[in-house]
Amino acid sequence: MPAVIVLSALGSAFVDNVIFVSAFIPVVQELTGGVSVHPLWWALLFGACFGGNITMIGSTANIVALGMLEKRYRTRIVFMEWFRVGLAAGFTASLVAWLSLLVTSSMMIGS
């Protein structure tokens, strides 16, 4: 489960998170042998969602927000400015999601 969160977070940081999740679905389906699948789906979704915020190109919402910021306030955020904040936020949120999945995954078994 931690590997799914990490891979989806890193992948969706550089590929739009919706596209990454769509491409990664067959991988999660292959991992289901003998394991409860629901925590893996949640790990994929959490990792992609929070990983998409690591870079400015990881999510369509980030791109739209940057466009609005530039248009309204005539200010620009460069990649490394976003990356410093995004990496800390994405890592922290992914860690909290992983810990939450550890606690709740036993409730998902058999679902």
URKAVEN-V674889 format. One record per backbone hydrogen bond with DSSP energy under -1.0 kcal/mol. CO is the residue of the C=O (numbers start at 0). NH is the residue of the N-H. If there is no record, write none. Layout:
co | nh
CO | NH
CO | NH
This chain:
co | nh
0 | 4
1 | 5
2 | 6
3 | 7
4 | 8
5 | 9
6 | 10
7 | 11
10 | 13
10 | 14
15 | 19
16 | 20
17 | 21
18 | 22
19 | 23
20 | 24
23 | 27
24 | 28
25 | 29
26 | 30
31 | 34
36 | 40
37 | 41
38 | 42
39 | 43
40 | 44
41 | 45
42 | 46
43 | 47
44 | 48
45 | 49
46 | 50
47 | 51
49 | 52
50 | 53
54 | 57
57 | 16
58 | 62
59 | 63
60 | 64
61 | 65
62 | 66
63 | 67
64 | 68
65 | 69
66 | 70
67 | 71
68 | 72
69 | 73
77 | 81
78 | 82
79 | 83
80 | 84
81 | 85
82 | 86
83 | 87
84 | 88
85 | 89
86 | 90
87 | 91
88 | 92
89 | 93
90 | 94
91 | 95
92 | 96
93 | 97
94 | 98
95 | 99
96 | 100
97 | 101
98 | 102
99 | 103
100 | 104
103 | 106
107 | 110
